Amino acid sequence: MRKILAALVALSLLSSPVYAATKSPTPTKKPTAKASVKPTAKVTAKATAKAAAKTTTKSTAKATAKTTAKATSKVTSKATAKTTAKATAKATSKATATKKAVAKKTTSKPKPKPTRTKKITSRSPEPWPPKGYAQNGDIFAKIPTSFQLYEEVGHDKTGKLAKATADCPDFVCGAVFVGSELGCLWWEIKSDVLGPVSETDSTKIKYGELTSYFPKTKAKFVEKFVLRSDEPYNSRFLISNIRVACNRSDIPPDITVPSYTYVKVTT
């Protein structure tokens, strides 16, 4: 046993230096650990931190802050503010001005012009006996000019003369002013329609005979009668040879008062 133990001790002593020699190089882990840990930690930490911090933070922060902040704030604020403000202000002011103009046009209504009414001045009755009239017994008669006739139309408040002359622009017309000392129940007035022979010959010939009937008139009063024929209007035609009859008897049943009859003369 002692021999065995001694052998074991010897073996152990012999084997221990080998183990120490074998294990001594193992400490290469230290450089590995140092190289791996330190450089990695330093390089990675510093590079990443610095690079990241410097590049990312600075570049991002500066670039973003400067470019974005400056560009965005300046450009956007200025451009938007200026353009929008100006454009809106101008557009709004113009639009408002247009609305006001339209409002004025639509709102302001033109005042209606006062209508001028033609005044009909009344005339005092002609003195009796009337001046400038042809007389036969107690009957007076006068053939007026066109001016005198239409002057009387303007002074006639009853409108009878205006109605009587309404057809005269289309047909040959004449007129006569009559009156009687005692008055008449009805009037019979005969006349002729005269005109030229031709366009080249102005000699007057008879074209037709006109008979007109008018109602009664009071005593010492001048009445105006219009004589209207069926002859188409021609400035070279006229009504002439007027004969006036004042009747104080009843109107015959075959005569309508007022009325007229025009008979064309055949040649």
NULUM-107496 format. One record per residue: residue in one letter; x, y, z of N, C-alpha, C in turn. Coordinates in nm, 2 decimals. Atoms other than C-alpha are relative to their C-alpha. Example, Ala and Ser with C-alpha at 12.3 -4.5 7.8 and 13.67 -1.06 7.14 Angstrom:
SITE rest    n_X    n_Y    n_Z   ca_X   ca_Y   ca_Z    c_X    c_Y    c_Z
SITE    a   0.09  -0.12   0.00   1.23  -0.45   0.78   0.09   0.12   0.00
SITE    s  -0.09  -0.11   0.00   1.37  -0.11   0.71  -0.08   0.11   0.08
// end
This chain:
SITE rest    n_X    n_Y    n_Z   ca_X   ca_Y   ca_Z    c_X    c_Y    c_Z
SITE    m   0.08  -0.12   0.00   0.00   0.00   0.00   0.09   0.12   0.00
SITE    r  -0.09  -0.11   0.00   0.28   0.23   0.08   0.06   0.02  -0.13
SITE    k  -0.06  -0.01   0.13   0.43   0.16  -0.25  -0.09   0.05  -0.10
SITE    i   0.11  -0.05   0.09   0.11   0.21  -0.43  -0.02   0.15   0.03
SITE    l   0.02  -0.14  -0.03   0.06   0.54  -0.25   0.11   0.09  -0.05
SITE    a  -0.11  -0.08   0.04   0.41   0.65  -0.32   0.00   0.01  -0.15
SITE    a   0.00   0.00   0.14   0.37   0.56  -0.68  -0.11   0.11  -0.05
SITE    l   0.10  -0.09   0.03   0.05   0.76  -0.69   0.04   0.15   0.02
SITE    v  -0.05  -0.14  -0.03   0.22   1.06  -0.53   0.09   0.04  -0.10
SITE    a  -0.10  -0.03   0.10   0.50   1.03  -0.77  -0.07   0.04  -0.14
SITE    l   0.07  -0.03   0.13   0.26   1.01  -1.06  -0.07   0.14   0.01
SITE    s   0.06  -0.13  -0.01   0.08   1.31  -0.93   0.09   0.11  -0.01
SITE    l  -0.10  -0.11   0.01   0.39   1.51  -0.89   0.05   0.01  -0.14
SITE    l  -0.05  -0.01   0.14   0.50   1.41  -1.24  -0.11   0.06  -0.09
SITE    s   0.10  -0.05   0.09   0.17   1.49  -1.39  -0.04   0.14   0.02
SITE    s   0.03  -0.14  -0.02   0.12   1.83  -1.23   0.07   0.10  -0.08
SITE    p  -0.07  -0.09   0.09   0.40   2.01  -1.42  -0.05   0.00  -0.14
SITE    v   0.05   0.01   0.13   0.26   1.88  -1.74  -0.13   0.08  -0.01
SITE    y   0.13  -0.07  -0.01  -0.08   2.01  -1.65   0.02   0.15   0.00
SITE    a  -0.03  -0.15   0.00   0.07   2.35  -1.56   0.05   0.05  -0.13
SITE    a  -0.05  -0.04   0.13   0.25   2.36  -1.88  -0.10   0.01  -0.11
SITE    t   0.11   0.00   0.10  -0.05   2.27  -2.08  -0.09   0.11   0.03
SITE    k   0.11  -0.10  -0.03  -0.27   2.51  -1.90   0.05   0.14  -0.01
SITE    s  -0.05  -0.14   0.00  -0.03   2.81  -1.90  -0.03   0.07  -0.13
SITE    p   0.03  -0.08   0.11  -0.09   2.90  -2.26  -0.15   0.04  -0.01
SITE    t   0.15  -0.03   0.01  -0.47   2.90  -2.20  -0.03   0.14   0.02
SITE    p   0.03  -0.14  -0.02  -0.45   3.25  -2.07  -0.01   0.08  -0.12
SITE    t   0.02  -0.07   0.13  -0.46   3.35  -2.44  -0.14   0.06   0.00
SITE    k   0.13  -0.05  -0.01  -0.82   3.40  -2.35   0.00   0.15   0.04
SITE    k  -0.01  -0.14  -0.05  -0.71   3.73  -2.18   0.01   0.09  -0.12
SITE    p   0.00  -0.09   0.11  -0.59   3.89  -2.49  -0.13  -0.01  -0.08
SITE    t   0.13   0.01   0.08  -0.90   3.75  -2.67  -0.11   0.08   0.06
SITE    a   0.11  -0.07  -0.08  -1.12   3.88  -2.40   0.03   0.15  -0.01
SITE    k  -0.03  -0.14   0.01  -0.94   4.21  -2.41  -0.02   0.05  -0.14
SITE    a   0.01  -0.05   0.14  -0.92   4.23  -2.78  -0.15   0.00  -0.04
SITE    s   0.14   0.01   0.04  -1.27   4.12  -2.82  -0.09   0.10   0.07
SITE    v   0.09  -0.08  -0.08  -1.43   4.30  -2.54   0.03   0.15  -0.02
SITE    k  -0.03  -0.14   0.00  -1.24   4.62  -2.53  -0.02   0.07  -0.14
SITE    p   0.02  -0.07   0.13  -1.21   4.70  -2.90  -0.15   0.01  -0.04
SITE    t   0.14   0.00   0.04  -1.56   4.59  -2.96  -0.08   0.10   0.08
SITE    a   0.07  -0.09  -0.08  -1.69   4.78  -2.67   0.03   0.15  -0.03
SITE    k  -0.04  -0.14   0.02  -1.49   5.09  -2.74  -0.04   0.04  -0.14
SITE    v   0.03  -0.04   0.14  -1.51   5.08  -3.11  -0.15   0.01  -0.03
SITE    t   0.15   0.00   0.03  -1.87   4.98  -3.13  -0.07   0.11   0.08
SITE    a   0.07  -0.10  -0.08  -1.97   5.20  -2.85   0.03   0.14  -0.05
SITE    k  -0.04  -0.13   0.05  -1.77   5.50  -2.96  -0.04   0.03  -0.14
SITE    a   0.04  -0.03   0.14  -1.82   5.46  -3.32  -0.15   0.01  -0.02
SITE    t   0.14  -0.01   0.01  -2.18   5.39  -3.29  -0.06   0.12   0.06
SITE    a   0.05  -0.11  -0.07  -2.24   5.64  -3.03   0.03   0.13  -0.07
SITE    k  -0.04  -0.13   0.06  -2.03   5.91  -3.19  -0.06   0.01  -0.14
SITE    a   0.05  -0.01   0.14  -2.12   5.82  -3.54  -0.14   0.03   0.00
SITE    a   0.14  -0.02   0.00  -2.47   5.78  -3.46  -0.04   0.13   0.05
SITE    a   0.03  -0.13  -0.06  -2.48   6.07  -3.24   0.03   0.12  -0.08
SITE    k  -0.05  -0.11   0.08  -2.27   6.29  -3.46  -0.08   0.00  -0.13
SITE    t   0.06   0.00   0.13  -2.40   6.18  -3.79  -0.15   0.01   0.00
SITE    t   0.14   0.01   0.00  -2.75   6.09  -3.71  -0.06   0.12   0.07
SITE    t   0.06  -0.11  -0.07  -2.82   6.35  -3.45   0.03   0.13  -0.06
SITE    k  -0.03  -0.13   0.06  -2.63   6.63  -3.60  -0.05   0.02  -0.14
SITE    s   0.05  -0.02   0.14  -2.70   6.56  -3.96  -0.15   0.01   0.00
SITE    t   0.15   0.00   0.00  -3.06   6.48  -3.89  -0.05   0.12   0.07
SITE    a   0.05  -0.12  -0.08  -3.11   6.74  -3.63   0.03   0.13  -0.08
SITE    k  -0.04  -0.13   0.06  -2.92   7.01  -3.81  -0.07   0.01  -0.14
SITE    a   0.06   0.00   0.14  -3.03   6.91  -4.16  -0.15   0.02   0.01
SITE    t   0.14  -0.01  -0.01  -3.38   6.85  -4.06  -0.05   0.13   0.07
SITE    a   0.04  -0.13  -0.07  -3.40   7.14  -3.82   0.02   0.12  -0.08
SITE    k  -0.03  -0.12   0.08  -3.23   7.38  -4.04  -0.08   0.00  -0.13
SITE    t   0.06   0.00   0.13  -3.36   7.27  -4.37  -0.15   0.01   0.01
SITE    t   0.14   0.01  -0.01  -3.70   7.17  -4.26  -0.06   0.13   0.07
SITE    a   0.06  -0.11  -0.08  -3.75   7.44  -4.00   0.01   0.13  -0.08
SITE    k  -0.02  -0.13   0.07  -3.60   7.72  -4.21  -0.09   0.00  -0.13
SITE    a   0.07   0.00   0.13  -3.73   7.60  -4.55  -0.15   0.00   0.02
SITE    t   0.14   0.01  -0.02  -4.07   7.50  -4.42  -0.06   0.12   0.06
SITE    s   0.05  -0.12  -0.07  -4.12   7.78  -4.18   0.00   0.12  -0.08
SITE    k  -0.01  -0.13   0.08  -3.99   8.05  -4.40  -0.08  -0.01  -0.13
SITE    v   0.07   0.00   0.13  -4.11   7.93  -4.73  -0.15  -0.01   0.01
SITE    t   0.14   0.02  -0.01  -4.44   7.80  -4.62  -0.07   0.12   0.06
SITE    s   0.07  -0.11  -0.07  -4.52   8.08  -4.38   0.00   0.12  -0.09
SITE    k  -0.01  -0.12   0.08  -4.40   8.35  -4.61  -0.09  -0.01  -0.13
SITE    a   0.07   0.01   0.12  -4.53   8.21  -4.93  -0.15  -0.01   0.02
SITE    t   0.14   0.02  -0.02  -4.86   8.09  -4.79  -0.06   0.13   0.06
SITE    a   0.06  -0.12  -0.06  -4.91   8.40  -4.58  -0.01   0.11  -0.10
SITE    k   0.00  -0.11   0.10  -4.81   8.64  -4.85  -0.10  -0.03  -0.11
SITE    t   0.09   0.03   0.12  -4.98   8.47  -5.14  -0.14  -0.01   0.04
SITE    t   0.13   0.02  -0.04  -5.28   8.36  -4.96  -0.07   0.13   0.05
SITE    a   0.06  -0.12  -0.06  -5.33   8.68  -4.77  -0.02   0.10  -0.11
SITE    k   0.02  -0.10   0.11  -5.27   8.90  -5.08  -0.11  -0.05  -0.10
SITE    a   0.10   0.04   0.09  -5.47   8.68  -5.31  -0.14   0.00   0.06
SITE    t   0.13   0.00  -0.06  -5.75   8.64  -5.07  -0.05   0.14   0.02
SITE    a   0.04  -0.13  -0.02  -5.75   9.00  -4.98  -0.04   0.07  -0.13
SITE    k   0.04  -0.06   0.13  -5.75   9.11  -5.34  -0.12  -0.06  -0.06
SITE    a   0.11   0.06   0.06  -5.99   8.86  -5.46  -0.13   0.03   0.08
SITE    t   0.12  -0.04  -0.08  -6.23   8.93  -5.17  -0.04   0.14  -0.02
SITE    s   0.04  -0.14   0.02  -6.21   9.30  -5.21  -0.06   0.02  -0.14
SITE    k   0.06  -0.02   0.13  -6.28   9.27  -5.58  -0.14  -0.06  -0.01
SITE    a   0.13   0.07   0.00  -6.56   9.02  -5.53  -0.10   0.08   0.07
SITE    t   0.09  -0.09  -0.08  -6.71   9.25  -5.27  -0.04   0.12  -0.08
SITE    a   0.03  -0.11   0.08  -6.69   9.54  -5.50  -0.10  -0.03  -0.11
SITE    t   0.09   0.05   0.11  -6.86   9.34  -5.78  -0.14  -0.01   0.06
SITE    k   0.13   0.03  -0.06  -7.14   9.24  -5.54  -0.07   0.14   0.02
SITE    k   0.06  -0.13  -0.02  -7.19   9.61  -5.45  -0.06   0.06  -0.12
SITE    a   0.04  -0.06   0.13  -7.21   9.71  -5.81  -0.13  -0.06  -0.04
SITE    v   0.12   0.07   0.04  -7.46   9.44  -5.88  -0.12   0.04   0.08
SITE    a   0.10  -0.04  -0.09  -7.66   9.53  -5.58  -0.06   0.13  -0.03
SITE    k   0.05  -0.13   0.04  -7.68   9.89  -5.69  -0.08   0.00  -0.12
SITE    k   0.08   0.01   0.13  -7.79   9.80  -6.04  -0.13  -0.06   0.02
SITE    t   0.13   0.07  -0.01  -8.06   9.56  -5.93  -0.09   0.08   0.10
SITE    t   0.08  -0.06  -0.10  -8.17   9.76  -5.63  -0.06   0.14  -0.05
SITE    s   0.05  -0.13   0.04  -8.19  10.10  -5.79  -0.09  -0.01  -0.12
SITE    k   0.10   0.01   0.11  -8.50  10.12  -6.00  -0.01   0.14  -0.06
SITE    p   0.02  -0.13   0.06  -8.53  10.40  -6.25  -0.14   0.06   0.03
SITE    k   0.12  -0.07  -0.03  -8.79  10.65  -6.16  -0.09   0.01  -0.13
SITE    p   0.08  -0.01   0.12  -9.08  10.63  -6.40  -0.02   0.15  -0.05
SITE    k   0.02  -0.13   0.06  -9.10  10.93  -6.63  -0.14   0.05   0.01
SITE    p   0.14  -0.04  -0.01  -9.41  11.14  -6.57  -0.06   0.01  -0.14
SITE    t   0.07   0.01   0.13  -9.65  11.08  -6.86  -0.06   0.14  -0.02
SITE    r   0.06  -0.12   0.04  -9.75  11.39  -7.04  -0.14  -0.02  -0.06
SITE    t   0.14   0.01   0.05 -10.12  11.42  -7.09  -0.03   0.12  -0.08
SITE    k   0.04  -0.12   0.09 -10.24  11.64  -7.37  -0.12   0.06   0.06
SITE    k   0.11  -0.08  -0.06 -10.46  11.91  -7.22  -0.09   0.04  -0.12
SITE    i   0.10  -0.05   0.10 -10.78  11.98  -7.41  -0.06   0.12   0.06
SITE    t   0.06  -0.13  -0.05 -10.86  12.34  -7.36  -0.13   0.02  -0.06
SITE    s   0.14  -0.03   0.04 -11.22  12.43  -7.37  -0.01   0.13  -0.07
SITE    r   0.01  -0.13   0.07 -11.32  12.70  -7.61  -0.14   0.06   0.03
SITE    s   0.13  -0.07  -0.02 -11.60  12.95  -7.55  -0.08  -0.01  -0.13
SITE    p   0.08   0.01   0.12 -11.89  12.92  -7.79   0.02   0.12  -0.09
SITE    e  -0.01  -0.11   0.09 -11.87  13.12  -8.10  -0.11   0.10   0.01
SITE    p   0.10  -0.10  -0.01 -12.05  13.45  -8.09  -0.10  -0.02  -0.12
SITE    w   0.11   0.01   0.10 -12.38  13.46  -8.27  -0.04   0.14  -0.05
SITE    p  -0.03   0.10   0.11 -12.41  13.52  -8.56   0.15  -0.02  -0.02
SITE    p  -0.14   0.03   0.02 -12.08  13.35  -8.65   0.06   0.09  -0.11
SITE    k  -0.06  -0.09   0.10 -11.83  13.56  -8.84   0.07  -0.09  -0.11
SITE    g  -0.06   0.07   0.11 -11.70  13.45  -9.18  -0.07  -0.12  -0.06
SITE    y   0.09   0.11   0.04 -11.99  13.21  -9.25  -0.09   0.05  -0.12
SITE    a   0.10  -0.03   0.10 -12.21  13.20  -9.56  -0.14  -0.01   0.06
SITE    q   0.13   0.00  -0.06 -12.57  13.28  -9.48  -0.11  -0.01  -0.10
SITE    n   0.12   0.01   0.08 -12.90  13.17  -9.63  -0.12  -0.01   0.09
SITE    g   0.11  -0.01  -0.10 -13.20  13.28  -9.43   0.06   0.00   0.14
SITE    d  -0.05   0.02  -0.14 -13.14  13.17  -9.07   0.11  -0.11   0.01
SITE    i  -0.10   0.10   0.00 -12.88  12.91  -9.18   0.13   0.06  -0.03
SITE    f  -0.13  -0.05   0.02 -12.51  12.97  -9.16   0.09  -0.13  -0.03
SITE    a  -0.08   0.11   0.03 -12.24  12.75  -9.31   0.14   0.05  -0.04
SITE    k  -0.14  -0.04   0.03 -11.86  12.75  -9.35   0.08  -0.13  -0.03
SITE    i  -0.08   0.11   0.03 -11.61  12.51  -9.52   0.14   0.03   0.06
SITE    p  -0.12  -0.03  -0.07 -11.30  12.50  -9.29   0.12  -0.06  -0.08
SITE    t  -0.12   0.05   0.05 -10.94  12.44  -9.39   0.04  -0.13   0.08
SITE    s  -0.05   0.12  -0.08 -10.76  12.12  -9.28   0.05   0.04   0.13
SITE    f  -0.05  -0.05  -0.12 -10.58  12.32  -9.02  -0.11   0.04   0.10
SITE    q   0.11  -0.04  -0.09 -10.90  12.47  -8.88  -0.08  -0.12   0.05
SITE    l   0.07   0.12  -0.04 -11.06  12.12  -8.87   0.07  -0.07   0.11
SITE    y  -0.08   0.08  -0.11 -10.78  11.95  -8.67   0.02   0.09   0.12
SITE    e  -0.01  -0.08  -0.12 -10.76  12.25  -8.44  -0.13  -0.02   0.08
SITE    e   0.12   0.02  -0.07 -11.12  12.20  -8.35   0.00  -0.14   0.06
SITE    v  -0.01   0.14  -0.06 -11.05  11.82  -8.30   0.08   0.01   0.13
SITE    g  -0.08  -0.01  -0.12 -10.79  11.92  -8.04  -0.08   0.06   0.11
SITE    h   0.08  -0.07  -0.11 -11.04  12.14  -7.85  -0.13  -0.07   0.03
SITE    d   0.13   0.07  -0.02 -11.33  11.89  -7.87   0.01  -0.10   0.12
SITE    k   0.00   0.08  -0.12 -11.38  11.74  -7.52  -0.08  -0.13  -0.02
SITE    t   0.09   0.12   0.02 -11.65  11.50  -7.64   0.07  -0.11  -0.07
SITE    g  -0.06   0.10   0.08 -11.42  11.32  -7.88  -0.07  -0.04  -0.12
SITE    k   0.08   0.03   0.12 -11.68  11.31  -8.15   0.07   0.03  -0.13
SITE    l  -0.08  -0.03   0.12 -11.46  11.49  -8.40   0.12  -0.09  -0.02
SITE    a  -0.12   0.10   0.01 -11.16  11.26  -8.33  -0.05  -0.13  -0.06
SITE    k   0.05   0.13   0.05 -11.38  10.96  -8.39  -0.05   0.02  -0.15
SITE    a   0.05  -0.02   0.14 -11.53  11.11  -8.71   0.11   0.01  -0.10
SITE    t  -0.11  -0.02   0.09 -11.19  11.19  -8.86   0.10  -0.12   0.00
SITE    a  -0.09   0.12  -0.01 -11.04  10.84  -8.77   0.03  -0.06  -0.13
SITE    d  -0.01   0.07   0.13 -11.10  10.71  -9.13   0.06   0.09  -0.11
SITE    c  -0.05  -0.09   0.10 -10.97  11.02  -9.31   0.14  -0.03  -0.06
SITE    p  -0.13   0.03   0.07 -10.61  10.90  -9.36  -0.02  -0.11  -0.11
SITE    d   0.02   0.11   0.10 -10.76  10.61  -9.57  -0.10   0.04  -0.11
SITE    f   0.10  -0.03   0.10 -11.05  10.78  -9.75  -0.01   0.16  -0.02
SITE    v   0.02  -0.14   0.02 -11.13  11.12  -9.90  -0.10   0.06   0.09
SITE    c   0.09  -0.07  -0.10 -11.29  11.35  -9.64  -0.01   0.15  -0.03
SITE    g   0.02  -0.14   0.00 -11.43  11.69  -9.61  -0.07   0.04   0.13
SITE    a   0.06  -0.04  -0.12 -11.59  11.90  -9.34  -0.08   0.13  -0.03
SITE    v   0.08  -0.12   0.01 -11.85  12.18  -9.29  -0.05   0.03   0.14
SITE    f   0.05  -0.05  -0.13 -11.94  12.40  -8.99  -0.13   0.07  -0.03
SITE    v   0.13  -0.05   0.03 -12.31  12.48  -8.97  -0.07   0.05   0.13
SITE    g   0.08  -0.04  -0.12 -12.56  12.66  -8.74  -0.13   0.06  -0.06
SITE    s   0.13  -0.06   0.04 -12.92  12.79  -8.74  -0.05   0.09   0.11
SITE    e   0.06  -0.09  -0.09 -13.10  13.07  -8.58  -0.11  -0.06   0.09
SITE    l   0.11   0.06  -0.08 -13.39  12.85  -8.47   0.03  -0.15   0.04
SITE    g  -0.03   0.14  -0.03 -13.22  12.51  -8.46  -0.06  -0.10  -0.11
SITE    c   0.04   0.09   0.11 -13.27  12.20  -8.68  -0.02  -0.14   0.07
SITE    l   0.02   0.13  -0.05 -13.41  11.85  -8.61   0.09  -0.10  -0.06
SITE    w  -0.10   0.09   0.06 -13.18  11.68  -8.86   0.05   0.08  -0.13
SITE    w  -0.06  -0.07   0.11 -12.94  11.79  -9.14   0.03  -0.10  -0.11
SITE    e  -0.03   0.07   0.12 -12.90  11.67  -9.49   0.10   0.08  -0.08
SITE    i  -0.11  -0.07   0.07 -12.57  11.76  -9.66   0.05  -0.08  -0.12
SITE    k  -0.04   0.06   0.12 -12.49  11.68 -10.02   0.13   0.06  -0.05
SITE    s  -0.13  -0.05   0.05 -12.15  11.71 -10.18   0.05  -0.09  -0.11
SITE    d  -0.06   0.07   0.11 -11.93  11.59 -10.47   0.14  -0.03   0.03
SITE    v  -0.14   0.03  -0.02 -11.60  11.41 -10.47   0.07   0.02  -0.14
SITE    l  -0.06  -0.04   0.12 -11.37  11.56 -10.73   0.15  -0.04   0.00
SITE    g  -0.14   0.04   0.02 -11.03  11.46 -10.87   0.05   0.02  -0.13
SITE    p  -0.06  -0.03   0.13 -10.79  11.50 -11.16  -0.04  -0.10  -0.11
SITE    v   0.03   0.09   0.11 -10.86  11.35 -11.50   0.10  -0.11   0.00
SITE    s  -0.11   0.10   0.01 -10.52  11.17 -11.50   0.12   0.05   0.08
SITE    e  -0.12  -0.04  -0.06 -10.18  11.18 -11.36   0.07   0.12  -0.06
SITE    t  -0.06  -0.11   0.08 -10.08  11.43 -11.63  -0.09   0.12  -0.01
SITE    d   0.11  -0.11   0.02 -10.41  11.62 -11.65  -0.06   0.03   0.13
SITE    s   0.05  -0.03  -0.13 -10.50  11.80 -11.33  -0.15   0.06   0.00
SITE    t   0.14  -0.05   0.01 -10.85  11.91 -11.46  -0.09  -0.08   0.09
SITE    k   0.08   0.07  -0.10 -11.10  11.83 -11.18  -0.13  -0.05  -0.07
SITE    i   0.13   0.06   0.05 -11.39  11.59 -11.27  -0.07  -0.06   0.12
SITE    k   0.07   0.07  -0.11 -11.66  11.43 -11.05   0.02  -0.15   0.00
SITE    y  -0.02   0.15  -0.02 -11.58  11.08 -10.92  -0.11  -0.06   0.07
SITE    g   0.11   0.06  -0.08 -11.88  11.04 -10.69  -0.08   0.10   0.07
SITE    e   0.09  -0.09  -0.08 -12.17  11.19 -10.50  -0.02  -0.05   0.14
SITE    l   0.01   0.04  -0.14 -12.19  11.19 -10.12  -0.12   0.07   0.06
SITE    t   0.11  -0.06  -0.08 -12.50  11.24  -9.91   0.02  -0.04   0.14
SITE    s  -0.02   0.03  -0.14 -12.46  11.27  -9.54  -0.11   0.05   0.09
SITE    y   0.11  -0.03  -0.09 -12.72  11.28  -9.26   0.06   0.02   0.15
SITE    f  -0.05  -0.03  -0.14 -12.66  11.44  -8.91  -0.12   0.03   0.09
SITE    p   0.11  -0.02  -0.09 -12.87  11.47  -8.60  -0.03   0.15   0.03
SITE    k   0.04  -0.14  -0.02 -13.04  11.79  -8.47   0.10   0.08   0.08
SITE    t  -0.09  -0.10  -0.07 -12.86  12.10  -8.34  -0.09   0.10   0.07
SITE    k   0.08  -0.10  -0.07 -12.98  12.36  -8.09   0.01   0.13  -0.07
SITE    a   0.01  -0.14   0.06 -13.06  12.72  -8.19   0.13   0.08   0.04
SITE    k  -0.11  -0.09  -0.02 -12.77  12.97  -8.23   0.12  -0.08   0.05
SITE    f  -0.12   0.08  -0.04 -12.50  12.70  -8.20   0.06  -0.06  -0.12
SITE    v  -0.08   0.05   0.12 -12.23  12.60  -8.45   0.04  -0.14   0.03
SITE    e  -0.04   0.14  -0.01 -12.18  12.23  -8.50   0.09  -0.03  -0.12
SITE    k  -0.10   0.04   0.10 -11.89  12.07  -8.69  -0.03  -0.14  -0.05
SITE    f   0.03   0.13   0.06 -11.97  11.79  -8.93   0.12  -0.05  -0.09
SITE    v  -0.10   0.06   0.08 -11.71  11.56  -9.10  -0.07  -0.08  -0.11
SITE    l   0.06   0.07   0.11 -11.80  11.43  -9.45   0.10  -0.10  -0.05
SITE    r  -0.09   0.11   0.03 -11.65  11.09  -9.52  -0.05  -0.08  -0.12
SITE    s   0.04   0.07   0.11 -11.66  10.92  -9.86   0.06  -0.14   0.00
SITE    d  -0.07   0.13   0.01 -11.56  10.57  -9.98   0.11   0.00  -0.11
SITE    e  -0.11  -0.02   0.10 -11.31  10.71 -10.23   0.13  -0.02   0.07
SITE    p  -0.13   0.01  -0.06 -10.96  10.59 -10.15   0.08   0.13   0.01
SITE    y  -0.07  -0.13  -0.02 -10.74  10.87 -10.02   0.10   0.03  -0.11
SITE    n  -0.10  -0.05   0.09 -10.55  11.07 -10.27   0.01   0.15   0.02
SITE    s  -0.02  -0.15  -0.03 -10.40  11.41 -10.20  -0.05   0.09  -0.10
SITE    r   0.05  -0.09   0.11 -10.53  11.54 -10.53  -0.15   0.00  -0.01
SITE    f   0.15   0.00   0.00 -10.89  11.46 -10.45  -0.05   0.09   0.11
SITE    l   0.06  -0.09  -0.10 -11.13  11.68 -10.25  -0.15  -0.01  -0.01
SITE    i   0.15  -0.01   0.00 -11.50  11.72 -10.15  -0.04   0.14  -0.02
SITE    s   0.04  -0.14   0.04 -11.66  12.02 -10.30  -0.15   0.00  -0.03
SITE    n   0.14  -0.02   0.03 -12.00  12.17 -10.40  -0.09  -0.05   0.11
SITE    i   0.08   0.04  -0.12 -12.14  12.13 -10.05  -0.13   0.08   0.01
SITE    r   0.14  -0.06  -0.02 -12.52  12.19 -10.01  -0.06  -0.04   0.13
SITE    v   0.05   0.03  -0.13 -12.67  12.22  -9.67  -0.15   0.02   0.01
SITE    a   0.14  -0.01  -0.02 -13.03  12.16  -9.57  -0.03  -0.02   0.14
SITE    c   0.04   0.01  -0.14 -13.17  12.22  -9.22  -0.15  -0.04   0.00
SITE    n   0.13   0.06   0.00 -13.48  12.01  -9.17  -0.07   0.01   0.14
SITE    r   0.07  -0.01  -0.13 -13.74  12.09  -8.90  -0.12  -0.09   0.01
SITE    s   0.10   0.10   0.00 -13.97  11.80  -8.98   0.05  -0.13   0.05
SITE    d  -0.04   0.13  -0.05 -13.96  11.44  -8.86   0.09  -0.07  -0.10
SITE    i  -0.10   0.08   0.09 -13.69  11.21  -9.00  -0.08  -0.11  -0.07
SITE    p   0.07   0.11   0.07 -13.84  10.99  -9.27   0.05  -0.14   0.04
SITE    p  -0.03   0.13  -0.05 -13.84  10.62  -9.19   0.11  -0.07  -0.08
SITE    d  -0.10   0.06   0.09 -13.61  10.53  -9.48   0.14   0.06   0.02
SITE    i  -0.13  -0.07  -0.02 -13.33  10.76  -9.35   0.05  -0.03   0.14
SITE    t  -0.07   0.02  -0.13 -13.08  10.67  -9.08   0.09   0.11   0.04
SITE    v  -0.08  -0.12  -0.04 -12.93  10.95  -8.88   0.08  -0.05   0.13
SITE    p  -0.09  -0.05   0.11 -12.63  10.97  -8.86   0.04  -0.11  -0.10
SITE    s  -0.04   0.09   0.11 -12.53  10.80  -9.19   0.05   0.07  -0.12
SITE    y  -0.04  -0.06   0.12 -12.38  10.86  -9.53  -0.02  -0.10  -0.11
SITE    t   0.01   0.08   0.11 -12.43  10.73  -9.88   0.09   0.06  -0.11
SITE    y  -0.09  -0.04   0.10 -12.16  10.74 -10.15  -0.03  -0.08  -0.13
SITE    v   0.03   0.06   0.13 -12.25  10.68 -10.52   0.11   0.03  -0.09
SITE    k  -0.11  -0.02   0.09 -11.96  10.63 -10.76  -0.06   0.04  -0.14
SITE    v   0.04  -0.05   0.13 -12.00  10.82 -11.09   0.07  -0.08  -0.11
SITE    t  -0.06   0.08   0.11 -11.95  10.60 -11.40   0.02   0.09  -0.12
SITE    t  -0.02  -0.09   0.12 -11.80  10.77 -11.70   0.01  -0.09  -0.13
// end
